[in-house]
Amino acid sequence: MSTAAAAAGEAQGPLAGVRVIDLTGVVMGPFASQILGDFGADVVKVESPDGDTVRHIGPSRSKGMGPMYLALNRNKRSIALDLRHPDGLAAVKRLIEGADVLLFNLRPGSMGRLGLGYEQVAALNPRIIYCGAYGFGEGGRYAGKPALDDLIQGSVALPSLVGRVTGEPRYLPTNLCDRTTGLTAVYSVLAALYAREKTGRGQAIEVPMFETMTQFVLSDHMFGRTFDPPQGEAGYVRLLAKDRRPFKTRDGYVCVLIYIDKHWKNFCELIGREDVLKDPRFLRMSDRTRNVDALYAFVAEMIATRSTAEWMEALAKADIPVAPMHTPDSLMQDEHLADVGMFEWIDHPSEGRIRQMNVPGTWSETPPSVRRHAPLLGENTRELLAEAGYGADEIEQLLAKGAARGAEAR
């Protein structure tokens, strides 16, 4: 759904009428709350007077409006409050009283010290969905430890698995743990809202990164350790094959998966090597799994004999899954993404012309939409305080005390 399809600020989508108080920062929480906002929720981004730290990552035209912030914070309103100031804390409590969801990634101990633990918040608003997304579950010995994407990647064995392929442990070059945990928070909040419709009761939800990513990784890699006694080592052998990578062609690279029986037969016929179909290492999918290094080495040797364009055409005709290997720049020029309107240029009130990604997918009845630009720090402080019942003089007093901050203070 393009921005033009939604009037600025007009509630649309399946979560229209739901208000989310967003006490999150950096990547994980803002990614989750932006999806809720895309689905129509009124997301109130509560920031400190200094703002979300992700505002300052990457190049920018204006201070505090970096590209990652812009990509994670559309469809939100920003209020800047100092929660260490009693009046700032009182203001956020007023916002919570009229909300459906409180999403936070502060450690539970910090929430408790602020007077925003679940029991305290539920006393203000018994119907609240209170969702904490942070590093480790409160029931374990790691509770309260700091958790960042790199640390969690290491803790759930991702660099170790990469090292088994490359010989050197490395982090994946994307904030996979933040975004996966953010998605988990989204579907947890949605399920809790559905449960509340049936019971009338809110509840507390914990979405820990470590446990979430352990399930994510070991669903593939528990492998032989699934059984007692073990039926082999941990690690899905196909995913750990040294030649599981884009295959080098004569003039570039191509991404192809030749694995199931049909694809293997079609590939051998395509290259005129039907004799390989009789190789005992490759007879069945189970054989190819056990001998996946030899399988991929053979495929790599064959792929190197033709150009990328030749393989793209030949493999598609043979009904073998194939795709180009994009760079970030070429991905933004992908023809399919242009067809579905994935990217558009918008005019941001402070940043000028910027590229924006639209909501993926389509809905027949309640389409999500992009209604609001990523806000300036404190852009909506006055209007949100007014909605919470503060009078004009009270708002000015909060600003004068430093308990709140408006956009004009930038």
Number of C-alpha atoms within 10 A of each C-alpha: 20 18 18 11 10 16 13 13 15 14 21 22 20 17 19 18 13 18 21 25 24 25 20 24 24 18 23 26 27 29 26 28 32 25 21 27 31 29 23 27 26 26 27 24 29 27 23 22 20 15 19 20 15 19 24 17 14 12 12 15 11 12 11 22 22 19 18 17 24 22 17 23 26 23 27 29 27 26 28 29 28 21 20 11 15 11 18 22 18 14 22 21 20 17 20 22 17 17 20 22 26 24 26 22 22 18 19 21 14 13 16 15 9 14 14 19 16 22 13 15 20 19 11 16 18 17 21 26 27 22 23 25 26 29 27 23 21 15 7 8 9 13 16 17 11 12 19 16 21 19 14 23 25 15 15 21 18 19 17 18 22 18 15 14 15 14 11 11 16 16 20 14 7 10 15 17 24 28 19 18 25 25 18 18 25 22 13 17 23 16 12 22 23 12 14 16 11 9 10 11 14 20 18 16 17 16 21 21 27 23 15 18 22 16 13 15 16 17 13 13 20 16 17 15 15 15 10 7 8 11 11 12 13 15 19 17 17 18 17 18 20 18 20 19 15 16 22 19 20 13 12 15 21 22 18 21 17 19 21 14 16 13 17 23 19 18 23 17 15 14 11 10 11 14 9 16 17 9 11 11 18 21 15 15 16 13 14 21 20 14 17 24 18 17 22 22 16 13 19 18 12 16 20 18 14 14 16 22 15 12 21 18 11 16 19 12 12 15 12 21 15 17 16 16 16 14 9 8 8 10 13 15 13 13 11 10 13 12 9 13 15 18 17 13 12 16 12 15 11 13 14 10 11 12 15 19 14 18 19 12 10 11 11 5 8 14 16 28 24 28 24 20 22 22 23 24 28 27 20 21 24 24 15 19 21 14 13 17 13 17 13 12 9 13 21 16 14 21 19 11 13 17 23 28 29 21 16 9 10 13
